[in-house]
Amino acid sequence: MTRRAGAGWAALAAWTCVLGGLAGCTGDGRSPVEIQLPGKPRSPEEAIRITPEDNAKGVSADGPLTVRVPEGRLERVVVTKVEDAQEERVPGSIAPDGLSWSPDPRAGKLALAAKYTVDAVARDGHDRRQARHTTFTTYVPGERFIGYFKPENRSTVGVGMIVSFNFSRPIENRAEVERAITVTADPAVEVVGHWFGRDRLDFRPQHYWKPGTEVSVRMRLRDVQGAPGAYGVQDKTVTFTVGRSQVSTVDAAAHTMVVRREGQVPSTVPITAGSPENTTYNGKMVVTEMYDVTRMNGQTVGFGGEYDIPDVPHALRLTTSGTFLHGNYWASPDTFGATNVSHGCIGLRDDKGGGSDTPAGWFFDRTLIGDVVEVVNSTDKTVAPNNGLGGWNMSWADWVAGSAIA
């Protein structure tokens, strides 16, 4: 868990806080991971080399897009373009020798004013698994602005999903931009916008969405002046569906997570939360990303060299600053349900590689983007409303007060 990185989606690469089982050493001073892996492994950046660089902005449409490994083989590469709230897979292939991935030449140039994500998994010369997740955005033509939108078009989400726009440049005429975006629901419910600074606008109802609700987001931003000389380009409608209700409550003091689905309790899961030195946020958090395997490096979120795990299984992002709920295969099984040892994340027992019948695998397979995880009885403060989709921690009156037109 980072020590309070700021809000916004720009911190997508700041992944977090692997549990404290890593911090403990064996009798010879080596961590469990060091014992398991022969030789000195490359860092994920060295092991999987991605162009453009992570978080690159203003990338040219002619810019190269490549994924390479110096040894071993690429196992999986998924490149996704997000443009005008539409998610589209970029076609490409891994070379026969397994050392590189390149896009299909027929796909053409990169799209302007689009965000791209690259997810790559590889095995090195010692058959060690590594994973990298990077993002970059392409050049936005002058005098224009784009609103990058979540959730994706035609997706099915949990009841806690908040509609969130991140704009490509600061918005000065916030009322005009907010009026140009209409969020409606069937069955009908009042939905109000709230500004976090000048580049982020979120929408939500007073209470969680009712399961089965169909939500429509109408963007009429084309030619709307967001700032002097800067006009919008989007004019379209996207939709998403609210699925079943699942709200899970993590009790940091009792070391348990109670899963509630449609008012029933299918399971109570033993967990480990943040240690006394690295406590977990209290409050309502929303799942915004899901990874079957990902890397977590403490240096990216403000820690030193306490941990760097290349293959954390069943990872669910809860905050932009780096709080995850994830599987843990390195801590002793008797840790879960008994003590808090993490750097701020919530850990569930898992197997190396991700077990399907473990608590972490069970929960991952039953989770949607937009599901709510609420932490109680931690000694930390309540998560900020702009850290991830934390807006449910704000009163309705304060939420409405953040609208430019209410």
C-alpha positions in Angstrom: 0.0 0.0 0.0 1.5 3.3 -1.0 1.6 6.1 1.5 -1.2 8.0 0.0 -0.4 8.5 -3.7 -2.8 10.9 -5.3 -6.0 10.2 -7.1 -6.7 9.7 -10.7 -6.2 6.9 -13.2 -2.7 8.0 -14.1 -1.2 5.8 -11.3 -2.4 2.6 -12.9 1.1 1.2 -12.9 1.6 1.7 -9.1 0.9 -1.8 -7.9 1.3 -2.7 -4.3 2.0 -4.2 -1.0 2.7 -7.9 -1.1 2.0 -9.5 2.2 4.5 -9.6 5.0 5.3 -13.3 4.6 7.9 -12.0 2.1 9.6 -9.8 4.7 10.4 -12.7 7.0 13.6 -14.6 6.2 14.6 -18.2 6.6 17.4 -19.3 8.8 20.1 -18.5 6.1 18.7 -15.0 5.6 17.1 -15.6 2.2 13.5 -15.0 1.4 11.2 -17.8 0.3 11.3 -16.5 -3.3 15.1 -16.4 -3.3 15.2 -20.1 -2.2 12.7 -21.2 -4.9 14.4 -19.4 -7.8 17.8 -20.6 -9.1 20.3 -17.9 -10.1 19.6 -14.2 -10.0 16.4 -13.4 -12.0 16.1 -10.4 -14.2 13.8 -7.6 -13.2 10.4 -7.7 -15.0 11.5 -4.6 -17.0 14.6 -6.4 -18.2 12.8 -9.7 -18.7 9.9 -8.2 -20.7 10.8 -5.2 -22.8 7.8 -3.2 -24.0 7.8 -0.3 -26.4 6.4 2.4 -25.9 7.6 2.8 -22.4 5.1 2.5 -19.5 3.0 5.7 -19.0 4.3 7.2 -22.2 2.1 10.1 -23.4 1.7 11.7 -26.8 2.9 8.6 -28.6 2.9 9.1 -32.4 0.5 7.1 -34.5 3.6 5.8 -36.4 5.3 4.8 -33.1 6.6 1.3 -32.8 4.6 -1.2 -30.7 6.7 -4.2 -29.7 7.1 -6.7 -26.8 10.5 -8.6 -26.5 12.3 -11.0 -24.2 16.1 -11.5 -24.3 15.7 -15.2 -23.3 13.1 -17.8 -22.6 9.7 -17.3 -24.3 6.7 -15.1 -24.3 3.7 -17.0 -23.0 0.9 -14.5 -23.6 0.6 -10.9 -24.9 -2.6 -9.0 -24.9 -2.7 -5.4 -26.2 -5.9 -3.5 -25.8 -7.0 -0.1 -27.3 -9.5 2.0 -25.3 -11.0 4.7 -27.5 -14.2 6.5 -26.8 -15.1 4.0 -24.1 -14.8 1.2 -26.7 -12.3 -1.6 -25.8 -10.7 -3.4 -28.8 -8.0 -6.1 -28.9 -5.1 -5.2 -31.1 -4.3 -8.2 -33.3 -0.8 -9.5 -33.3 1.3 -12.7 -32.9 4.3 -14.1 -31.0 7.2 -15.0 -33.2 8.0 -18.7 -33.8 11.1 -18.4 -31.5 8.9 -17.0 -28.7 11.2 -13.9 -28.3 9.0 -11.2 -29.6 5.4 -10.1 -30.3 4.4 -7.6 -33.0 1.0 -6.3 -34.2 -0.6 -7.5 -37.4 0.6 -5.2 -40.2 -3.0 -5.1 -41.5 -4.1 -3.4 -38.2 -2.6 -0.1 -39.4 -1.3 2.7 -37.3 -2.0 3.4 -33.7 -5.2 5.4 -33.1 -4.9 9.0 -32.0 -6.3 10.1 -28.7 -6.5 6.6 -27.5 -5.2 4.7 -24.4 -3.4 1.4 -24.9 -2.7 -1.3 -22.3 -0.1 -4.1 -22.7 -0.3 -7.3 -20.6 2.6 -9.7 -21.1 3.5 -13.0 -19.4 6.8 -14.7 -20.1 9.0 -17.5 -18.8 12.8 -16.9 -18.6 15.6 -19.4 -19.2 15.0 -21.0 -15.8 11.3 -21.4 -16.5 10.5 -18.6 -14.0 7.2 -16.8 -14.7 7.3 -12.9 -15.1 4.4 -10.5 -15.8 4.3 -6.9 -16.9 1.4 -4.5 -17.3 2.0 -1.1 -19.0 -0.1 1.6 -20.5 0.5 4.5 -22.9 -1.6 7.1 -24.6 -1.3 8.4 -28.1 -1.1 11.9 -29.3 -4.2 14.1 -28.9 -4.5 16.6 -31.7 -4.2 20.2 -30.6 -7.4 22.1 -29.7 -9.2 18.9 -28.7 -9.8 17.0 -25.5 -10.9 13.4 -24.8 -12.8 11.9 -21.9 -11.4 8.5 -21.1 -14.3 6.5 -19.6 -14.9 3.6 -17.2 -16.6 1.1 -17.3 -16.2 -0.3 -20.8 -19.1 -0.3 -23.2 -21.5 -3.3 -23.0 -19.8 -4.6 -19.8 -21.6 -6.2 -16.9 -20.5 -4.7 -13.6 -21.1 -4.9 -9.8 -23.5 -2.7 -7.9 -20.7 -0.3 -6.8 -19.6 0.8 -10.2 -19.0 4.5 -10.5 -19.0 6.1 -14.0 -15.6 7.9 -14.2 -14.2 10.3 -16.8 -10.6 11.3 -16.9 -10.0 14.1 -19.4 -6.9 14.5 -21.5 -6.4 18.1 -20.4 -7.7 20.3 -17.5 -11.3 21.5 -17.9 -12.1 25.1 -17.1 -15.7 25.2 -18.3 -16.7 22.3 -16.0 -20.5 23.1 -16.1 -20.5 23.0 -19.9 -18.7 19.7 -20.0 -20.9 18.2 -17.2 -24.1 19.2 -19.0 -22.8 17.4 -22.1 -22.6 14.1 -20.3 -25.9 12.4 -19.3 -26.1 9.2 -17.3 -29.5 7.6 -17.1 -30.7 4.3 -15.7 -33.6 1.8 -16.2 -35.2 1.5 -13.7 -34.8 5.2 -13.2 -32.7 6.7 -10.4 -31.1 10.1 -9.9 -27.4 10.2 -11.0 -25.3 13.2 -10.2 -21.7 14.2 -11.2 -18.9 15.2 -8.9 -15.6 16.8 -9.9 -12.3 15.8 -8.5 -10.1 18.7 -9.6 -10.3 19.8 -13.2 -9.6 16.6 -15.1 -11.8 14.0 -13.4 -15.6 13.8 -13.3 -17.4 10.8 -11.7 -21.1 10.0 -11.7 -23.1 7.8 -9.2 -26.6 7.4 -7.7 -27.2 8.0 -3.9 -27.1 4.3 -3.1 -25.6 1.3 -4.9 -27.2 0.4 -8.2 -30.1 -2.1 -8.2 -29.1 -5.4 -9.7 -30.3 -5.7 -13.3 -30.2 -1.9 -13.9 -29.4 -0.9 -17.5 -27.2 2.3 -17.5 -26.7 4.6 -20.6 -24.0 7.2 -20.8 -24.6 9.8 -23.5 -21.6 11.9 -24.5 -22.3 15.0 -26.5 -18.9 16.6 -26.1 -18.2 17.3 -29.8 -17.4 21.0 -30.2 -18.1 21.7 -26.5 -15.4 24.2 -25.3 -13.8 22.6 -22.2 -11.1 25.3 -22.0 -10.0 28.3 -24.1 -9.4 26.9 -27.6 -9.9 23.3 -26.6 -13.0 21.5 -27.9 -14.4 18.0 -27.3 -14.6 15.4 -30.1 -16.9 12.6 -28.6 -20.5 12.2 -29.6 -21.8 8.8 -28.8 -23.7 6.6 -26.3 -22.3 3.7 -24.4 -24.1 1.3 -22.1 -23.5 -1.2 -19.3 -25.5 -3.6 -17.2 -25.4 -4.0 -13.4 -25.1 -7.6 -12.5 -25.9 -9.4 -9.2 -25.2 -7.7 -5.9 -21.9 -8.7 -4.1 -20.6 -6.6 -1.2 -17.9 -8.1 0.9 -16.9 -6.9 4.4 -13.3 -7.3 5.5 -12.9 -7.1 9.3 -9.2 -6.2 9.8 -9.4 -7.0 13.6 -11.2 -10.3 13.2 -9.1 -11.3 10.2 -12.1 -12.4 8.1 -14.0 -11.4 5.0 -17.8 -12.0 4.9 -19.0 -12.3 1.3 -22.6 -11.2 0.8 -24.3 -12.0 -2.5 -28.0 -11.0 -3.0 -28.4 -10.7 0.8 -27.0 -14.2 1.5 -23.6 -15.2 2.9 -22.1 -17.9 0.8 -18.8 -17.8 2.6 -16.7 -16.2 5.3 -13.1 -16.3 4.2 -10.0 -16.0 6.5 -7.7 -13.1 5.5 -4.6 -11.2 6.5 -4.6 -7.4 6.3 -2.1 -4.6 6.8 0.4 -5.0 9.6 0.4 -2.4 12.5 3.2 -0.6 10.6 1.4 -0.7 7.2 -2.3 -0.6 7.9 -5.1 -1.1 5.4 -7.5 1.7 4.6 -10.9 1.6 6.2 -14.0 2.3 4.0 -15.7 1.2 0.8 -13.5 0.3 -2.2 -14.5 -0.9 -5.6 -12.8 -3.5 -7.8 -11.5 -1.7 -10.8 -9.0 -4.2 -12.3 -8.6 -8.0 -12.3 -5.4 -9.9 -13.0 -5.0 -13.7 -12.9 -1.2 -13.0 -12.4 0.6 -9.8 -12.0 3.9 -8.3 -10.6 3.9 -6.4 -7.3 7.0 -4.2 -6.6 7.2 -2.2 -3.4 9.4 0.4 -5.0 6.6 1.5 -7.3 4.5 2.6 -4.4 6.9 4.2 -2.0 8.5 1.3 -0.2 12.1 0.2 -0.4 13.2 -3.2 -1.5 11.0 -5.1 0.9 9.3 -7.1 -1.9 9.2 -7.7 -5.6 7.0 -10.7 -6.6 6.7 -11.4 -10.4 3.7 -13.8 -10.2 1.1 -12.7 -7.6 -2.0 -14.7 -8.4 -5.7 -13.6 -8.4 -5.1 -9.8 -7.9 -8.0 -7.4 -7.6 -7.2 -3.7 -7.6 -9.1 -1.6 -5.0 -7.4 1.8 -5.0 -5.3 3.8 -7.5 -2.6 4.1 -4.8 -2.0 0.4 -4.8 -4.4 -1.5 -2.4 -5.2 -4.9 -3.8 -7.1 -8.0 -2.6 -4.9 -10.9 -3.9 -3.8 -14.4 -3.5 -0.8 -15.2 -1.3 1.2 -18.5 -1.7 4.3 -17.5 0.3 2.8 -16.9 3.8 2.2 -19.8 6.2 -1.4 -21.1 6.0 -1.9 -20.4 9.7 -1.4 -16.7 9.0 -4.8 -16.3 7.4 -7.6 -15.7 10.0 -5.0 -15.1 12.7 -2.7 -12.1 12.1 -2.2 -9.1 9.9 1.2 -9.1 8.2 0.8 -7.3 4.8 2.1 -4.0 3.5 -1.6 -2.8 3.3 -3.2 -5.2 1.0 -5.8 -7.9 1.8 -4.4 -11.4 1.3 -6.3 -14.7 0.8 -4.6 -18.1 0.9 -3.6 -19.3 -2.6 -1.3 -21.7 -4.4 1.7 -20.7 -6.5 0.4 -20.2 -10.0 -3.1 -19.6 -8.7 -5.3 -22.4 -7.4 -8.8 -22.8 -8.5 -10.0 -24.4 -5.3 -8.2 -22.0 -2.9 -10.0 -19.1 -1.1 -8.4 -16.6 -3.4 -9.3 -18.5 -6.6 -12.9 -19.0 -5.3 -13.3 -15.3 -4.7 -11.6 -14.2 -7.9 -13.9 -16.5 -10.0 -17.0 -14.9 -8.4 -16.0 -11.3 -8.7 -17.0 -8.6 -11.2 -15.4 -5.2 -11.9 -17.6 -2.9 -9.8 -18.0 -5.2 -6.8 -17.6 -3.5 -3.4 -15.1 -4.5 -0.7 -15.5 -2.6 2.5 -12.9 -2.7 5.2 -13.8 -2.1 8.9 -12.0 -2.1 12.2 -8.6 -1.1 10.8 -6.6 1.5 12.6 -6.0 3.4 9.4 -8.1 6.3 8.1 -10.9 6.0 5.6 -9.8 5.8 2.0 -10.1 9.1 0.1 -13.1 9.3 -2.3 -10.9 10.0 -5.3 -8.5 7.1 -4.6 -9.8 4.6 -7.1 -13.6 4.6 -7.1 -13.9 5.6 -3.4 -16.8 8.0 -3.9 -19.1 5.8 -1.8 -17.3 7.1 1.2 -18.7 10.6 0.6 -22.1 11.6 1.9 -24.8 12.3 -0.7 -24.9 16.0 0.3 -21.1 16.4 -0.2 -21.3 14.4 -3.4 -23.9 16.7 -4.9 -22.0 19.8 -3.7 -19.2 18.7 -6.0 -21.3 19.0 -9.1 -20.9 22.0 -11.4 -24.5 22.2 -12.3 -26.5 20.8 -9.4 
